[in-house]
Each structure stands twice: as C-alpha cells, then as structure tokens.
Amino acid sequence: MDFEIPRVPLGEGIEKSIEFLDTNFSFITKAMSTGIEAFIDVMVAGMTMFHPMVFIILVTAFSWWLTRKRSVVLISFIGLSLILNLGLWYPTMDTLALVLIATFISMLLGLPIGIFAALNEKAYKVIMPILDFMQTMPAFVYLIPAIPFFGLGKVAAIFSTVIFSVPPAIRLTCLGIRQVPSDLVEAADAFGSNPRQKLFKLQLPMATPTIMAGINQTVMLALSMVVIAAMIGAKGLGGEVWKAIQRLQSGKGFEAGIGIVIIAMVLDRILQQLGKQKHME
C-alpha cells in the first residue's frame, strides 16, 4: 500500500495572504502610488527642464570637482553625450529618477534596520537569515506582489526595486558598526558616553566607508533591476531593452544596455570617491 505524503500548501497560503492584504489594504498603497508617481513626474521634469548639454556639463563639472580624475570626467562627458546622440536621453532621465528614488528609500529603510541589527544581537540573528533569503530569491518574484498593491507603472517598479536592492544597505550598515574596534567602544564607555553619543560620534563616523559601499551596491542592484521592472511598466532604458526583446531588435537592445552601463559607471565612480572622502575625514 503506497503512502503519499500530503503536499504542503505553501503557494496557496501565500496567494491567500496576498489576496487578503490586497482586498483590505490596497486602497492605501494605490493612494500612495498616485502621490509617488506625481513626485516622480516632477523629478523627471526638473531633470529635463534644462537642455541636455547643460545637464551633461553640470555632471562633468561635478565629477571633476569631486574626483579630480580625468578618467571619470571623460566617462561622464563622453558617456552622457553618447546617450544623447543615440536618442536615449529622456529614457535615461526616467531610469535615473527611478534609481535615485529607490536608492533613497532603500537607505531610509536600510540604515535604521542595519543599526538596530548591529546593536541588538537577537535582532541580528533574525535579520541576517531574512537578508540571505531576500538576496537569493530570483528578482522576478518581487514583481508578483508589486502589481496587486501598486498596479502597473513606475511605483510598482520602485517597490520591487527597493525590496531587491535594500539588503546590501542593511547588511553593510550592520557590518560597518560591528567592525568598530572594541577598544574604541570601551574607551567611549569609560569617558561616560551614552549610547546615542557613542553611535553618532564614534560608530557611525567610523562605519561610513562601509555604509557608502552599501549605498554603492544598492545603486548597482537598482540599475540591474531596471530591465526586469520594465515588464511591469517602468519604462526608461529598461523599457527600451524590453521593447527591443519583443521586436527582436538586437541593436536597439544593446544601445539601451550600453546606456545603463554608462549610468552605472558614472554613479559608481562618484559614489566611490564620496566613500573615500568620508573615510579620510
């Protein structure tokens, strides 16, 4: 007599949970979606109100002022000029706005959670396995809950991008604080520092380079999510890649992909320099 092990109703439970939340709380998220989308449109309008060459010159000047490296200046000027020449300027601005907003939200969430995990051993033991789970979950899965709560569009793309890119912000914030030498922490205690003073005057300043590395990784992951998020209406350069896939236009797809690479290189060099400056301070 065959014995059949009952199937664990994992998928059904997740579906019912999402349906329950969607039925009872989606009106809140969809109201938020309207406001966030309006903010995104204002941000993109602000970035595109100047002539593209003015924007390129401003970014190039900022990169020179920050890094004093010709390679970074050339990447900024030539790369952004190439994007403009390829007719991808406005999709690039859409992508840049989405990445910056997603990174900002990720840091708003990641910094406090990372600090809490670093200072509380029980929280650390709970949060780290959750981050492992989030980082190994395929990126496409994050699109599933975004649609019922936020609908198709840029806000759903930001939601899925934040979930995908927030783990490095949490992990490296926690790592930076936990790596502060114990003798310095003991010295701060000996001088009568309270936990707040110890955090803001010792631990966070010393952890800043590691935190900046977390921001860098968050930006890179957000950019990597751009193409995937185009499947739910993110538009931007990811939308151009997605259209090229649908129409089998390999040349157009590579052009948009090169645009994403250029944005990634410019942001990476700038953030690296910011991290070095904070470390020197």
One Martini backbone bead per residue (centre of mass of N, CA, C, O) as a GRO file, in nm:
protein
  281
    1MET     BB    1   0.091   0.040   0.027
    2ASP     BB    2   0.074   0.358  -0.056
    3PHE     BB    3   0.245   0.655   0.063
    4GLU     BB    4   0.124   0.985   0.075
    5ILE     BB    5   0.247   1.292   0.093
    6PRO     BB    6   0.143   1.578   0.183
    7ARG     BB    7   0.101   1.881   0.052
    8VAL     BB    8   0.232   2.183   0.094
    9PRO     BB    9   0.040   2.494   0.113
   10LEU     BB   10   0.224   2.743   0.027
   11GLY     BB   11   0.108   2.890  -0.221
   12GLU     BB   12  -0.181   2.926  -0.111
   13GLY     BB   13  -0.101   3.097   0.136
   14ILE     BB   14   0.025   3.332  -0.021
   15GLU     BB   15  -0.221   3.404  -0.194
   16LYS     BB   16  -0.415   3.465   0.044
   17SER     BB   17  -0.246   3.688   0.168
   18ILE     BB   18  -0.243   3.879  -0.075
   19GLU     BB   19  -0.552   3.897  -0.104
   20PHE     BB   20  -0.606   4.017   0.174
   21LEU     BB   21  -0.427   4.270   0.147
   22ASP     BB   22  -0.558   4.374  -0.113
   23THR     BB   23  -0.853   4.402  -0.006
   24ASN     BB   24  -0.773   4.584   0.270
   25PHE     BB   25  -0.495   4.776   0.161
   26SER     BB   26  -0.473   4.885  -0.142
   27PHE     BB   27  -0.589   5.174  -0.108
   28ILE     BB   28  -0.330   5.286   0.017
   29THR     BB   29  -0.116   5.216  -0.202
   30LYS     BB   30  -0.271   5.360  -0.439
   31ALA     BB   31  -0.260   5.640  -0.313
   32MET     BB   32   0.048   5.651  -0.296
   33SER     BB   33   0.102   5.609  -0.598
   34THR     BB   34   0.001   5.883  -0.696
   35GLY     BB   35   0.205   6.060  -0.539
   36ILE     BB   36   0.470   5.927  -0.638
   37GLU     BB   37   0.424   5.971  -0.942
   38ALA     BB   38   0.419   6.277  -0.925
   39PHE     BB   39   0.707   6.305  -0.815
   40ILE     BB   40   0.850   6.172  -1.052
   41ASP     BB   41   0.754   6.375  -1.268
   42VAL     BB   42   0.886   6.622  -1.137
   43MET     BB   43   1.176   6.516  -1.140
   44VAL     BB   44   1.198   6.475  -1.446
   45ALA     BB   45   1.127   6.766  -1.523
   46GLY     BB   46   1.373   6.891  -1.376
   47MET     BB   47   1.593   6.724  -1.548
   48THR     BB   48   1.453   6.835  -1.842
   49MET     BB   49   1.454   7.160  -1.843
   50PHE     BB   50   1.718   7.131  -1.957
   51HIS     BB   51   1.957   7.106  -2.155
   52PRO     BB   52   2.144   6.833  -2.196
   53MET     BB   53   2.424   6.982  -2.205
   54VAL     BB   54   2.397   7.112  -1.931
   55PHE     BB   55   2.380   6.853  -1.769
   56ILE     BB   56   2.652   6.735  -1.862
   57ILE     BB   57   2.830   6.967  -1.757
   58LEU     BB   58   2.747   6.945  -1.460
   59VAL     BB   59   2.840   6.651  -1.416
   60THR     BB   60   3.134   6.695  -1.505
   61ALA     BB   61   3.204   6.914  -1.297
   62PHE     BB   62   3.139   6.743  -1.048
   63SER     BB   63   3.341   6.511  -1.105
   64TRP     BB   64   3.593   6.696  -1.096
   65TRP     BB   65   3.553   6.819  -0.811
   66LEU     BB   66   3.551   6.536  -0.665
   67THR     BB   67   3.806   6.365  -0.818
   68ARG     BB   68   4.032   6.472  -1.027
   69LYS     BB   69   3.959   6.277  -1.281
   70ARG     BB   70   3.976   6.216  -1.613
   71SER     BB   71   3.825   5.949  -1.644
   72VAL     BB   72   3.557   6.046  -1.516
   73VAL     BB   73   3.509   6.285  -1.704
   74LEU     BB   74   3.502   6.121  -1.968
   75ILE     BB   75   3.274   5.931  -1.895
   76SER     BB   76   3.063   6.150  -1.850
   77PHE     BB   77   3.075   6.304  -2.120
   78ILE     BB   78   3.082   6.076  -2.335
   79GLY     BB   79   2.852   5.900  -2.229
   80LEU     BB   80   2.620   6.116  -2.228
   81SER     BB   81   2.658   6.196  -2.526
   82LEU     BB   82   2.587   5.919  -2.640
   83ILE     BB   83   2.302   5.905  -2.532
   84LEU     BB   84   2.204   6.154  -2.686
   85ASN     BB   85   2.279   6.051  -2.976
   86LEU     BB   86   2.082   5.784  -2.944
   87GLY     BB   87   1.800   5.891  -2.815
   88LEU     BB   88   1.816   5.831  -2.465
   89TRP     BB   89   1.761   6.063  -2.263
   90TYR     BB   90   1.472   6.030  -2.140
   91PRO     BB   91   1.501   5.736  -2.044
   92THR     BB   92   1.741   5.803  -1.858
   93MET     BB   93   1.589   5.993  -1.665
   94ASP     BB   94   1.389   5.784  -1.570
   95THR     BB   95   1.599   5.589  -1.454
   96LEU     BB   96   1.741   5.783  -1.259
   97ALA     BB   97   1.494   5.845  -1.086
   98LEU     BB   98   1.434   5.555  -0.993
   99VAL     BB   99   1.710   5.498  -0.861
  100LEU     BB  100   1.719   5.734  -0.658
  101ILE     BB  101   1.455   5.667  -0.509
  102ALA     BB  102   1.521   5.373  -0.434
  103THR     BB  103   1.780   5.442  -0.275
  104PHE     BB  104   1.653   5.630  -0.067
  105ILE     BB  105   1.457   5.422   0.052
  106SER     BB  106   1.668   5.209   0.125
  107MET     BB  107   1.816   5.392   0.331
  108LEU     BB  108   1.576   5.450   0.518
  109LEU     BB  109   1.561   5.141   0.589
  110GLY     BB  110   1.862   5.033   0.623
  111LEU     BB  111   1.991   5.199   0.850
  112PRO     BB  112   1.808   5.132   1.097
  113ILE     BB  113   1.823   4.823   1.070
  114GLY     BB  114   2.134   4.801   1.082
  115ILE     BB  115   2.165   4.930   1.361
  116PHE     BB  116   1.984   4.734   1.516
  117ALA     BB  117   2.148   4.475   1.442
  118ALA     BB  118   2.422   4.574   1.568
  119LEU     BB  119   2.295   4.632   1.876
  120ASN     BB  120   2.121   4.352   1.838
  121GLU     BB  121   2.157   4.019   1.860
  122LYS     BB  122   1.870   3.912   1.806
  123ALA     BB  123   1.818   4.075   1.550
  124TYR     BB  124   2.057   3.963   1.389
  125LYS     BB  125   1.955   3.659   1.387
  126VAL     BB  126   1.695   3.740   1.217
  127ILE     BB  127   1.789   3.929   0.975
  128MET     BB  128   2.008   3.768   0.817
  129PRO     BB  129   1.829   3.537   0.700
  130ILE     BB  130   1.641   3.729   0.547
  131LEU     BB  131   1.862   3.842   0.360
  132ASP     BB  132   1.940   3.576   0.233
  133PHE     BB  133   1.663   3.526   0.108
  134MET     BB  134   1.643   3.792  -0.061
  135GLN     BB  135   1.919   3.742  -0.229
  136THR     BB  136   1.815   3.448  -0.354
  137MET     BB  137   1.580   3.562  -0.477
  138PRO     BB  138   1.430   3.605  -0.754
  139ALA     BB  139   1.356   3.902  -0.905
  140PHE     BB  140   1.076   3.831  -1.035
  141VAL     BB  141   0.915   3.782  -0.768
  142TYR     BB  142   0.886   4.094  -0.688
  143LEU     BB  143   0.652   4.154  -0.901
  144ILE     BB  144   0.399   4.017  -0.782
  145PRO     BB  145   0.317   4.217  -0.533
  146ALA     BB  146   0.324   4.494  -0.690
  147ILE     BB  147   0.063   4.491  -0.865
  148PRO     BB  148  -0.180   4.475  -0.657
  149PHE     BB  149  -0.079   4.736  -0.488
  150PHE     BB  150   0.026   4.943  -0.753
  151GLY     BB  151   0.033   4.848  -1.017
  152LEU     BB  152   0.113   4.961  -1.307
  153GLY     BB  153   0.445   5.098  -1.305
  154LYS     BB  154   0.673   5.292  -1.135
  155VAL     BB  155   0.596   5.218  -0.841
  156ALA     BB  156   0.622   4.913  -0.866
  157ALA     BB  157   0.918   4.927  -0.950
  158ILE     BB  158   1.023   5.054  -0.688
  159PHE     BB  159   0.929   4.840  -0.493
  160SER     BB  160   1.092   4.601  -0.617
  161THR     BB  161   1.369   4.744  -0.604
  162VAL     BB  162   1.388   4.783  -0.300
  163ILE     BB  163   1.372   4.484  -0.216
  164PHE     BB  164   1.626   4.401  -0.389
  165SER     BB  165   1.838   4.651  -0.275
  166VAL     BB  166   1.839   4.661   0.056
  167PRO     BB  167   2.034   4.446   0.184
  168PRO     BB  168   2.316   4.594   0.162
  169ALA     BB  169   2.242   4.830   0.347
  170ILE     BB  170   2.201   4.659   0.599
  171ARG     BB  171   2.457   4.482   0.609
  172LEU     BB  172   2.680   4.718   0.594
  173THR     BB  173   2.587   4.875   0.836
  174CYS     BB  174   2.626   4.648   1.038
  175LEU     BB  175   2.923   4.585   0.976
  176GLY     BB  176   3.048   4.863   1.035
  177ILE     BB  177   2.969   4.871   1.338
  178ARG     BB  178   3.092   4.588   1.424
  179GLN     BB  179   3.401   4.685   1.329
  180VAL     BB  180   3.442   4.846   1.560
  181PRO     BB  181   3.663   4.881   1.785
  182SER     BB  182   3.643   4.779   2.111
  183ASP     BB  183   3.841   4.987   2.244
  184LEU     BB  184   3.678   5.237   2.157
  185VAL     BB  185   3.416   5.165   2.298
  186GLU     BB  186   3.542   5.148   2.582
  187ALA     BB  187   3.640   5.440   2.588
  188ALA     BB  188   3.363   5.571   2.563
  189ASP     BB  189   3.255   5.446   2.825
  190ALA     BB  190   3.474   5.565   3.015
  191PHE     BB  191   3.377   5.874   2.931
  192GLY     BB  192   3.044   5.856   2.943
  193SER     BB  193   2.896   5.754   2.705
  194ASN     BB  194   2.617   5.734   2.545
  195PRO     BB  195   2.461   5.559   2.303
  196ARG     BB  196   2.416   5.805   2.118
  197GLN     BB  197   2.704   5.918   2.116
  198LYS     BB  198   2.844   5.657   2.025
  199LEU     BB  199   2.700   5.637   1.751
  200PHE     BB  200   2.740   5.943   1.626
  201LYS     BB  201   3.069   5.979   1.718
  202LEU     BB  202   3.179   5.676   1.631
  203GLN     BB  203   3.037   5.445   1.466
  204LEU     BB  204   2.932   5.592   1.212
  205PRO     BB  205   3.192   5.734   1.118
  206MET     BB  206   3.357   5.457   1.094
  207ALA     BB  207   3.122   5.323   0.898
  208THR     BB  208   3.094   5.495   0.635
  209PRO     BB  209   3.251   5.338   0.412
  210THR     BB  210   3.065   5.086   0.432
  211ILE     BB  211   2.801   5.234   0.376
  212MET     BB  212   2.886   5.337   0.093
  213ALA     BB  213   2.911   5.054  -0.023
  214GLY     BB  214   2.610   4.992   0.013
  215ILE     BB  215   2.508   5.215  -0.175
  216ASN     BB  216   2.650   5.116  -0.424
  217GLN     BB  217   2.509   4.837  -0.436
  218THR     BB  218   2.223   4.947  -0.450
  219VAL     BB  219   2.252   5.091  -0.720
  220MET     BB  220   2.333   4.843  -0.890
  221LEU     BB  221   2.076   4.679  -0.830
  222ALA     BB  222   1.876   4.885  -0.939
  223LEU     BB  223   1.985   4.877  -1.229
  224SER     BB  224   1.941   4.565  -1.268
  225MET     BB  225   1.615   4.605  -1.231
  226VAL     BB  226   1.517   4.776  -1.471
  227VAL     BB  227   1.451   4.561  -1.686
  228ILE     BB  228   1.255   4.393  -1.519
  229ALA     BB  229   1.057   4.636  -1.444
  230ALA     BB  230   0.953   4.679  -1.740
  231MET     BB  231   0.725   4.455  -1.721
  232ILE     BB  232   0.558   4.684  -1.518
  233GLY     BB  233   0.616   4.991  -1.638
  234ALA     BB  234   0.902   5.160  -1.608
  235LYS     BB  235   1.062   5.213  -1.842
  236GLY     BB  236   1.306   5.350  -1.991
  237LEU     BB  237   1.575   5.162  -2.059
  238GLY     BB  238   1.428   4.900  -1.995
  239GLY     BB  239   1.202   4.949  -2.203
  240GLU     BB  240   1.390   4.940  -2.449
  241VAL     BB  241   1.484   4.650  -2.407
  242TRP     BB  242   1.203   4.516  -2.407
  243LYS     BB  243   1.125   4.606  -2.694
  244ALA     BB  244   1.365   4.470  -2.837
  245ILE     BB  245   1.286   4.183  -2.758
  246GLN     BB  246   0.999   4.180  -2.889
  247ARG     BB  247   1.136   4.284  -3.187
  248LEU     BB  248   1.427   4.181  -3.244
  249GLN     BB  249   1.632   4.439  -3.158
  250SER     BB  250   1.953   4.419  -3.091
  251GLY     BB  251   2.067   4.705  -3.126
  252LYS     BB  252   1.873   4.855  -2.935
  253GLY     BB  253   1.936   4.687  -2.687
  254PHE     BB  254   2.241   4.761  -2.669
  255GLU     BB  255   2.209   5.063  -2.641
  256ALA     BB  256   2.051   5.057  -2.374
  257GLY     BB  257   2.262   4.889  -2.219
  258ILE     BB  258   2.489   5.100  -2.244
  259GLY     BB  259   2.340   5.319  -2.089
  260ILE     BB  260   2.338   5.165  -1.818
  261VAL     BB  261   2.645   5.139  -1.792
  262ILE     BB  262   2.709   5.440  -1.783
  263ILE     BB  263   2.547   5.510  -1.531
  264ALA     BB  264   2.696   5.309  -1.348
  265MET     BB  265   2.982   5.431  -1.377
  266VAL     BB  266   2.926   5.716  -1.276
  267LEU     BB  267   2.805   5.642  -0.997
  268ASP     BB  268   3.040   5.468  -0.897
  269ARG     BB  269   3.266   5.685  -0.899
  270ILE     BB  270   3.127   5.890  -0.714
  271LEU     BB  271   3.077   5.702  -0.467
  272GLN     BB  272   3.369   5.621  -0.419
  273GLN     BB  273   3.472   5.908  -0.357
  274LEU     BB  274   3.285   5.964  -0.119
  275GLY     BB  275   3.396   5.730   0.054
  276LYS     BB  276   3.692   5.837   0.069
  277GLN     BB  277   3.631   6.109   0.200
  278LYS     BB  278   3.498   5.998   0.458
  279HIS     BB  279   3.750   5.837   0.547
  280MET     BB  280   3.943   6.088   0.574
  281GLU     BB  281   3.751   6.232   0.791
   0.00000   0.00000   0.00000
